[in-house]
Amino acid sequence: MSITPLMPVYPRCGVRPVRGEHCHLIDEDGTRYLDFASGIAVNLLGHSHEGLIGAIQKQAATLMHVSNLYGSPQGEKLAQELVDKTFADTVFFTNSGAEAVETAIKTARAYHQHQGDTTRYELITFANAFHGRTMATISASNQEKMHHGFSPLLAGFKYAEFDNLESAKALMGPHTAGFLVEPIQGEGGIRPASDEFMQGLRKLADENDLMLVLDEVQCGVARTGTLYAYEQYGIEPDILATAKGIGGGFPLGACLATEKAARGMTFGTHGSTYGGNPLAMAAGSAVMEAVANDEFLASVRDKGERLRSRLEQFIGNYPELFELVRGKGLMLGLKMKVESRPFFVHLRDNHQLLTVAAGDNTLRVLPPLVVGDAEIDEFFEKLSAGAASYEVPES
Ligand SMILES: *Cc1c(COP(=O)(O)O)cnc(C)c1O
């Protein structure tokens, strides 16, 4: 037998973390890594946050799971907090980002079909999007590498050019139910949509009674310096998917919606055994308590600006390697002039610096939001040493 016990769908590297301390990961043989990947924008409170650990420990010892057939004081508390701090009137909890996007897709379709309009089922999505790995969420992306071997795809998605309003407009028709978009593409290469684009989609949705669905699974939960990224675009969505950071490392996602958008989501239309269980709610509430306040959000914006300006200065020293810095808050990307993946491997293996490679030859810089000046200094030491010692591989 040659297949590994862990289904070999990930090209796993030699770093084998067994412990986390704030912004560092320590692997099996004791090597310390600076973690500017955060489990891909998940561990926003770092790896040993006392409040989060305490909340999970306490809840685990009290009540871990009950069925959604019972009332949920824990769920009501977190849902109320999200309702108070966002555009939303109602929340459905999931265990992952893909499930949150699935719920969002179902909500958008049901908005039309609940009224008896079965012709509007199509969502316009955008090139190089990433929405997850379920059948619906791979069908929502135009990336063929995620489709291969899994046909037939789910019907009902059309792909427009990202950040191109005319392209979205051109795909609108009698079957259009809405738009599904990441305000800042994550896997696609930390590419922020323009204000004009997001405001244009909002306007098209308003004029045509369509759902504007945002996938904020990666850019949401304080990552960009506001609780959700849409706040910076001067618009509100009808439906929003959130996950990754919201559990701070505990599996948790949610689909947020306005009352109007959720009109099709009535008794019996949707469900999840684990979704919103008391343990996940305790984790989510601890994260919200830490991040959903002006002081914390201002600190993310402040650190984001400092990190960004230092990155801009830094790339000036290596014009042959780096093209530009983009992103918002502490969701930053270095677009490279050479392939980003081998450089990311070099930083990891030779300089013990963890970042994430992304599309469009971009290196993702996603530190825990609790990152301090000392870790930012350490990051630049490692990055500078990494750039100075880098030999671009022959391709
Ligand atoms: C990670 C991600 C998802 C999928 O989340 P999972 O928890 O892996 O299912 C969906 N959308 C975006 C934008 C993501 O970054």
The ligand as an SDF file (V2000), in Angstrom:
LIG
                    3D

 15 15  0  0  0  0  0  0  0  0999 V2000
  -10.8060   29.7120    2.9700 C   0  0  0  0  0  0  0  0  0  0  0  0
  -11.9030   30.3150    2.1790 C   0  0  0  0  0  0  0  0  0  0  0  0
  -13.1210   29.6420    1.9770 C   0  0  0  0  0  0  0  0  0  0  0  0
  -13.3470   28.2210    2.4360 C   0  0  0  0  0  0  0  0  0  0  0  0
  -13.2680   28.0650    3.8060 O   0  0  0  0  0  0  0  0  0  0  0  0
  -13.1060   26.5830    4.4260 P   0  0  0  0  0  0  0  0  0  0  0  0
  -13.1900   26.8060    5.9010 O   0  0  0  0  0  0  0  0  0  0  0  0
  -11.7720   26.0700    3.9630 O   0  0  0  0  0  0  0  0  0  0  0  0
  -14.2160   25.7600    3.8940 O   0  0  0  0  0  0  0  0  0  0  0  0
  -14.1230   30.3000    1.2950 C   0  0  0  0  0  0  0  0  0  0  0  0
  -13.9520   31.5490    0.8350 N   0  0  0  0  0  0  0  0  0  0  0  0
  -12.7980   32.2290    1.0070 C   0  0  0  0  0  0  0  0  0  0  0  0
  -12.6780   33.6300    0.5080 C   0  0  0  0  0  0  0  0  0  0  0  0
  -11.7220   31.6350    1.6640 C   0  0  0  0  0  0  0  0  0  0  0  0
  -10.5680   32.2930    1.8170 O   0  0  0  0  0  0  0  0  0  0  0  0
  1  2  1  0
  2  3  1  0
  2 14  2  0
  3  4  1  0
  3 10  2  0
  4  5  1  0
  5  6  1  0
  6  7  2  0
  6  8  1  0
  6  9  1  0
 10 11  1  0
 11 12  2  0
 12 13  1  0
 12 14  1  0
 14 15  1  0
M  END
$$$$
